[in-house]
């Protein structure tokens, strides 16, 4: 593990952001006179790019952009603060950093928002860079985001791991031939992660630390 590099997803991996994300989705739907689904359905919006989730609702690209802007309107003020840090994950991040590993956050969240959130995490300084989606959506899917991370950090995929809670994290890692770990405390769950071909699963941050120590 001496030269391994670890890419962490944000929502569902480092932070439980369900409240902030679902409230912002509901806000956008209400403002556009759309019915707001129940909590279980809203939680499915956590992970995919916003435009991916809004498109089936609105179809029309202009209305999709309007919905994205409304989501961000609330997120800028309130949503970015509405999260909890998963117990134990900070110790894993700090342990890897102390051991000399390079760490980055790779998330489908809008990069300026992701940077603001990570800057306020008690272990945020452990991350060398935060790679997120572009505001215009031109870079928003995990294969593209991982490619951007590899480019920014001047890395090949071989020493890198992707750690995340949704199939998109696993599929993005596999696209680049990277090792990956699916975490079970987030929003995807065992069945989704196994179906995506996760290389390993971790039920707790402590288990994750064991897997990464390999």
C-alpha positions in Angstrom: 0.0 0.0 0.0 3.1 2.2 0.1 2.2 4.3 -3.0 -1.6 3.8 -3.1 -3.8 6.8 -3.7 -7.3 7.0 -2.4 -10.2 8.8 -4.1 -13.2 9.3 -1.8 -16.8 10.0 -2.9 -18.4 12.7 -0.7 -22.2 12.1 -0.3 -22.9 8.8 1.4 -19.2 8.1 2.0 -17.8 10.9 4.0 -21.0 12.7 4.9 -24.7 11.8 5.3 -26.1 14.6 3.2 -29.6 13.2 2.7 -31.4 16.1 4.4 -29.6 18.8 2.4 -30.0 17.1 -1.0 -33.6 16.0 -0.6 -34.7 19.3 0.7 -33.1 21.1 -2.2 -34.7 18.7 -4.7 -38.1 19.2 -3.1 -37.6 23.0 -3.2 -36.9 22.9 -6.9 -39.8 20.7 -7.7 -42.2 22.8 -5.6 -41.0 26.0 -7.3 -41.7 24.4 -10.7 -45.2 23.1 -9.6 -44.2 19.5 -9.7 -45.3 16.9 -7.2 -42.7 16.1 -4.5 -42.2 12.4 -4.1 -41.7 10.7 -0.7 -38.4 10.5 1.2 -37.6 7.0 -0.1 -37.9 8.2 -3.7 -36.0 11.5 -3.0 -33.1 9.6 -1.6 -32.5 8.0 -5.0 -31.4 11.5 -6.2 -28.3 11.2 -4.0 -25.4 10.1 -6.2 -26.4 10.7 -9.8 -25.7 14.0 -11.5 -28.5 16.5 -11.0 -29.4 16.8 -14.6 -29.6 13.0 -14.9 -32.3 13.0 -12.3 -34.2 16.1 -13.4 -34.3 15.2 -17.1 -37.0 12.4 -16.8 -39.2 14.8 -14.8 -39.0 17.8 -17.1 -37.7 16.4 -20.4 -37.1 19.9 -21.8 -33.5 21.0 -21.4 -34.4 24.6 -20.5 -36.6 23.5 -17.7 -34.0 21.0 -16.5 -31.5 23.9 -16.2 -34.1 26.0 -14.4 -34.6 23.1 -11.9 -30.8 22.8 -11.4 -30.6 26.6 -10.7 -33.4 26.4 -8.2 -31.7 23.5 -6.4 -28.5 25.4 -6.2 -30.3 28.5 -5.0 -31.3 26.7 -1.8 -28.1 24.7 -1.6 -25.9 27.8 -1.6 -27.7 29.2 1.4 -28.8 26.2 3.5 -28.2 22.8 1.8 -24.4 22.8 1.9 -24.6 22.9 5.7 -27.3 20.2 6.1 -25.2 17.1 6.6 -23.6 14.9 9.3 -20.1 13.3 9.2 -20.2 9.5 9.4 -18.8 8.3 12.7 -15.3 6.9 12.3 -14.6 8.0 8.7 -12.5 11.0 9.7 -10.1 8.7 11.6 -9.7 6.5 8.5 -8.9 9.6 6.3 -6.5 11.0 8.9 -4.8 7.6 9.3 -4.2 7.3 5.6 -3.0 10.8 5.4 -0.6 10.3 8.3 0.7 7.2 6.6 1.8 9.3 3.6 -0.9 8.4 1.1 -2.3 10.9 -1.3 -6.0 11.6 -1.0 -8.6 13.4 -3.0 -12.4 13.8 -3.1 -14.1 12.8 -6.4 -17.8 13.7 -6.4 -20.6 14.4 -8.8 -21.5 17.4 -6.6 -20.9 20.8 -8.1 -17.2 21.5 -7.4 -17.6 24.9 -5.7 -20.1 23.4 -3.3 -17.9 20.3 -2.7 -14.9 22.5 -1.9 -16.9 24.6 0.5 -18.2 21.4 2.3 -14.8 19.7 2.5 -13.1 22.9 3.7 -15.4 22.8 6.8 -14.8 19.1 7.6 -12.4 18.6 10.5 -10.3 16.3 8.3 -10.7 18.4 5.1 -7.0 19.4 5.0 -6.1 15.8 4.4 -7.3 16.0 0.8 -4.9 17.2 -1.9 -7.7 18.2 -4.2 -11.5 18.1 -4.6 -12.7 17.1 -8.0 -16.4 17.8 -8.7 -18.8 18.5 -11.4 -18.6 21.6 -13.5 -21.5 24.0 -13.0 -22.6 23.6 -16.6 -22.7 19.9 -16.3 -20.1 19.2 -19.0 -18.1 17.1 -16.4 -20.6 15.4 -14.2 -20.3 11.6 -14.5 -17.9 9.4 -12.5 -15.7 8.2 -15.4 -15.1 11.8 -16.4 -14.6 13.0 -12.8 -12.0 10.2 -12.2 -10.3 11.1 -15.4 -10.1 14.7 -14.3 -8.7 13.6 -10.9 -6.0 11.4 -12.6 -5.0 14.3 -14.9 -4.9 16.9 -12.1 -2.8 14.7 -9.8 -0.6 13.4 -12.6 -1.5 9.8 -11.8 -2.0 6.5 -13.6 -5.0 4.3 -12.5 -2.8 1.5 -11.2 -2.0 2.8 -7.7 -5.5 4.4 -7.2 -8.6 3.2 -5.4 -12.1 4.7 -5.6 -14.2 4.5 -2.4 -17.9 5.2 -2.7 -21.4 4.1 -1.8 -23.2 4.0 -5.2 -22.9 2.0 -8.4 -21.6 5.1 -10.2 -18.5 5.1 -8.0 -17.8 1.4 -8.8 -18.6 1.7 -12.5 -16.4 4.8 -12.7 -13.5 3.0 -11.1 -13.9 -0.1 -13.3 -14.0 2.1 -16.4 -10.5 3.1 -15.6 -9.4 -0.3 -14.4 -9.0 1.0 -10.8 -9.4 -0.9 -7.5 -12.5 0.1 -5.6 -14.4 -0.4 -2.4 -18.2 -0.1 -1.9 -19.2 1.3 1.5 -22.5 0.0 3.0 -23.3 3.0 5.3 -24.3 5.3 2.4 -27.2 5.3 -0.1 -26.5 2.4 -2.5 -26.5 -0.8 -0.4 -25.0 -4.2 -0.8 -27.1 -5.4 -3.8 -26.5 -2.3 -5.9 -22.7 -2.4 -5.2 -22.4 -6.1 -5.8 -24.3 -5.8 -9.1 -21.9 -3.0 -10.2 -19.0 -5.3 -9.6 -17.5 -3.9 -6.4 -14.0 -5.2 -5.7 -14.7 -5.2 -2.0 -17.4 -4.1 0.5 -17.0 -2.4 3.9 -19.9 -2.3 6.4 -18.1 0.3 8.7 -15.3 2.7 8.4 -13.2 0.4 10.6 -13.7 -2.4 8.0 -12.8 0.0 5.3 -9.5 0.7 7.0 -8.8 -3.0 7.1 -9.6 -3.5 3.4 -7.3 -0.6 2.4 -4.5 -1.9 4.6 -5.0 -5.1 2.6 
